[in-house]
Amino acid sequence: MPVQMKRIYEEASEDDGLRVLVDRVWPRGMSKEKAKLDHWMKEIGPSSELRKWFGHDPDKFDDFKERYREELGSGDQHEELRKLKELTKQNDKNVTLLYSAKDKKHNQARILKEILDHQ
């Protein structure tokens, strides 16, 4: 079973398994109760500088992906990625990565999903 992705604004379901928010910033207008999170791993999100540079511009996604993977290679982000990998293994990949971006193809959850699906 591959790791799933879902916008946090979509309704939670039993099929989601472990629900993990991978945004550094809390999603606008979302209550903690409605989010139904198991984990908020804000340190795994891209740095503020990288996020602002990217600006959700699909033309920058390949560069964003490369820079984000570099960030995940050290520090707090690396430690959070290690924890996320462990949670994914413990739950037999029955994990849903939650994100707030409107673009379902060009966001950090997509990159994390690729990493987790290939572990």
C-alpha positions as a Markdown table, in Angstrom:
| # | Residue | x | y | z |
|---|---|---|---|---|
| 1 | Met | 0.0 | 0.0 | 0.0 |
| 2 | Pro | 1.5 | 3.3 | -1.0 |
| 3 | Val | 1.4 | 6.3 | 1.4 |
| 4 | Gln | -1.6 | 8.6 | 0.7 |
| 5 | Met | -1.8 | 12.3 | 0.4 |
| 6 | Lys | -4.8 | 14.6 | 1.1 |
| 7 | Arg | -5.5 | 18.3 | 1.5 |
| 8 | Ile | -6.2 | 18.9 | 5.1 |
| 9 | Tyr | -9.5 | 20.6 | 4.1 |
| 10 | Glu | -10.9 | 17.3 | 2.7 |
| 11 | Glu | -13.0 | 15.3 | 5.1 |
| 12 | Ala | -11.2 | 12.8 | 7.3 |
| 13 | Ser | -12.0 | 9.1 | 6.7 |
| 14 | Glu | -11.2 | 5.8 | 8.3 |
| 15 | Asp | -9.2 | 4.8 | 5.2 |
| 16 | Asp | -6.7 | 7.6 | 6.0 |
| 17 | Gly | -4.9 | 5.6 | 8.6 |
| 18 | Leu | -2.3 | 7.7 | 10.5 |
| 19 | Arg | -3.0 | 11.3 | 9.7 |
| 20 | Val | 0.2 | 13.5 | 9.6 |
| 21 | Leu | 0.3 | 17.2 | 8.8 |
| 22 | Val | 3.6 | 18.0 | 7.0 |
| 23 | Asp | 3.2 | 21.8 | 6.8 |
| 24 | Arg | 5.3 | 24.2 | 8.9 |
| 25 | Val | 2.5 | 26.6 | 9.2 |
| 26 | Trp | -1.0 | 25.7 | 10.6 |
| 27 | Pro | -3.6 | 25.7 | 7.8 |
| 28 | Arg | -5.8 | 28.8 | 7.7 |
| 29 | Gly | -9.3 | 28.3 | 9.0 |
| 30 | Met | -8.8 | 24.8 | 10.2 |
| 31 | Ser | -9.6 | 23.9 | 13.8 |
| 32 | Lys | -7.5 | 21.2 | 15.6 |
| 33 | Glu | -10.7 | 19.2 | 16.2 |
| 34 | Lys | -11.7 | 19.2 | 12.5 |
| 35 | Ala | -8.1 | 18.3 | 11.4 |
| 36 | Lys | -8.3 | 15.0 | 13.3 |
| 37 | Leu | -4.5 | 14.8 | 13.3 |
| 38 | Asp | -2.4 | 12.0 | 14.8 |
| 39 | His | 0.8 | 14.1 | 14.3 |
| 40 | Trp | 1.8 | 17.6 | 13.2 |
| 41 | Met | 5.4 | 17.4 | 12.0 |
| 42 | Lys | 6.0 | 21.0 | 11.4 |
| 43 | Glu | 9.8 | 20.7 | 11.4 |
| 44 | Ile | 9.7 | 18.5 | 8.3 |
| 45 | Gly | 8.2 | 21.3 | 6.2 |
| 46 | Pro | 10.4 | 23.3 | 3.9 |
| 47 | Ser | 12.1 | 26.3 | 5.5 |
| 48 | Ser | 10.4 | 29.6 | 5.3 |
| 49 | Glu | 13.0 | 30.9 | 2.9 |
| 50 | Leu | 12.5 | 27.9 | 0.5 |
| 51 | Arg | 8.7 | 28.1 | 0.8 |
| 52 | Lys | 8.7 | 31.8 | 0.0 |
| 53 | Trp | 11.1 | 31.4 | -2.9 |
| 54 | Phe | 8.9 | 28.6 | -4.4 |
| 55 | Gly | 5.7 | 30.4 | -4.0 |
| 56 | His | 3.8 | 27.4 | -5.4 |
| 57 | Asp | 5.1 | 28.2 | -8.9 |
| 58 | Pro | 4.9 | 24.9 | -10.9 |
| 59 | Asp | 7.7 | 26.1 | -13.1 |
| 60 | Lys | 10.0 | 26.1 | -10.0 |
| 61 | Phe | 8.9 | 22.7 | -8.8 |
| 62 | Asp | 11.9 | 20.7 | -10.0 |
| 63 | Asp | 14.3 | 23.1 | -8.3 |
| 64 | Phe | 12.1 | 23.2 | -5.2 |
| 65 | Lys | 12.2 | 19.4 | -5.1 |
| 66 | Glu | 16.0 | 19.3 | -5.3 |
| 67 | Arg | 16.4 | 22.1 | -2.7 |
| 68 | Tyr | 13.9 | 20.5 | -0.3 |
| 69 | Arg | 15.6 | 17.1 | -0.5 |
| 70 | Glu | 18.9 | 18.9 | 0.4 |
| 71 | Glu | 17.1 | 20.5 | 3.5 |
| 72 | Leu | 15.8 | 17.1 | 4.5 |
| 73 | Gly | 19.4 | 15.8 | 4.6 |
| 74 | Ser | 20.4 | 17.6 | 7.9 |
| 75 | Gly | 19.2 | 19.2 | 11.1 |
| 76 | Asp | 15.7 | 19.2 | 12.5 |
| 77 | Gln | 14.2 | 18.3 | 9.1 |
| 78 | His | 16.4 | 15.2 | 8.8 |
| 79 | Glu | 15.4 | 14.1 | 12.3 |
| 80 | Glu | 11.7 | 14.6 | 11.6 |
| 81 | Leu | 12.1 | 12.6 | 8.3 |
| 82 | Arg | 13.6 | 9.8 | 10.3 |
| 83 | Lys | 10.6 | 9.9 | 12.7 |
| 84 | Leu | 8.2 | 9.9 | 9.8 |
| 85 | Lys | 9.9 | 7.0 | 8.1 |
| 86 | Glu | 9.6 | 5.1 | 11.4 |
| 87 | Leu | 5.9 | 5.9 | 11.8 |
| 88 | Thr | 5.3 | 4.8 | 8.2 |
| 89 | Lys | 7.0 | 1.5 | 8.9 |
| 90 | Gln | 5.1 | 0.9 | 12.2 |
| 91 | Asn | 1.8 | 1.5 | 10.4 |
| 92 | Asp | 2.6 | -0.6 | 7.3 |
| 93 | Lys | 2.4 | 2.5 | 5.1 |
| 94 | Asn | -1.2 | 3.1 | 6.2 |
| 95 | Val | -0.4 | 6.8 | 6.5 |
| 96 | Thr | -1.9 | 10.0 | 4.9 |
| 97 | Leu | 0.3 | 13.0 | 4.5 |
| 98 | Leu | -1.8 | 16.1 | 5.0 |
| 99 | Tyr | -1.0 | 19.5 | 3.4 |
| 100 | Ser | -2.8 | 22.8 | 2.8 |
| 101 | Ala | -1.5 | 23.8 | -0.6 |
| 102 | Lys | -4.2 | 24.1 | -3.4 |
| 103 | Asp | -1.9 | 22.5 | -5.9 |
| 104 | Lys | -2.1 | 18.7 | -5.4 |
| 105 | Lys | 0.9 | 18.0 | -7.7 |
| 106 | His | 3.5 | 20.6 | -6.7 |
| 107 | Asn | 3.9 | 20.5 | -2.9 |
| 108 | Gln | 6.2 | 19.1 | -0.2 |
| 109 | Ala | 3.8 | 16.2 | 0.6 |
| 110 | Arg | 4.3 | 14.8 | -2.9 |
| 111 | Ile | 8.1 | 14.8 | -2.3 |
| 112 | Leu | 7.8 | 13.2 | 1.1 |
| 113 | Lys | 5.4 | 10.6 | -0.4 |
| 114 | Glu | 8.0 | 9.7 | -3.0 |
| 115 | Ile | 10.7 | 9.2 | -0.3 |
| 116 | Leu | 8.4 | 7.1 | 1.9 |
| 117 | Asp | 7.1 | 4.9 | -1.0 |
| 118 | His | 10.7 | 4.0 | -1.9 |
| 119 | Gln | 11.9 | 3.0 | 1.5 |
